[in-house]
Amino acid sequence: MKLLTLNLWGGIVHEPLLEFIKKHSSDVDVFCFQEVLFGETPSFTEVHKARVNIFNEISEILTDFNAHKRITQSNNFQREPINFSVGQATFVRKNISIEDGGDFYCYDHIPHNTNKGGKITGSLEWVEIKSEGENFLIANLHGLWQAGTSGNDTPERFVQSEKIKNFLDKKVGKKILCGDFNLNPEGKSIAILEEGMRNLVKELGSPSTRSHFYDGENTCSDYILVSPEIKVKDFEILQDPVSDHLPLRIEF
């Protein structure tokens, strides 16, 4: 089985992104996306040129997949006012059964548009799937973004990590936690999540999961963590410049 996770950046790198997803649609079984826009109009936002209906366009490519959506409570993307929904989406190939699923905010009561973070982030979406008689929990995280922190530890991020860990600890069996964590790889916040899990990005020793489109500090923000029961056959950080984040792919 193969899983790919990517922060879409709202589909700003539009055509290359769609071509990338189409290319991988034949061999990837689960796609976990963050910063997904759920508008209906085939257009771009005025300021950042994000693709308003990127979810619908991806759905038209991934016709052999079922989609599980997480809609956030936000009317803002990249500090640009919007009149449509934004959130996360997990696409699961139709020959794989979705047994259960849900989502939740990892940190409550965050004022929108403050340096403590916005309602677009700090969300976890999850599905329990069954394939060839085996059950897996796939957790798609868009971790709390906070201005000026460079992913370093904050009280809010400690709350987030503890809430996610408590959720995962209650789940029995094989688990994968992936996505854009917005966490420094050396911080205590990610160390909480790593307890009892393998951090594949750290094992690979990569210095960054950001593409050349990103104009901030070039470091790791995206991760895949797996429980010991997951047998990893292959893991790589793809270098396709289809977002300001790089895609992560695991075969397990």
Order of alpha helices (4+ residues) and beta strands (2+ residues): beta-alpha-beta-alpha-beta-beta-beta-beta-beta-beta-beta-alpha-beta-alpha-beta-alpha-beta-beta-beta
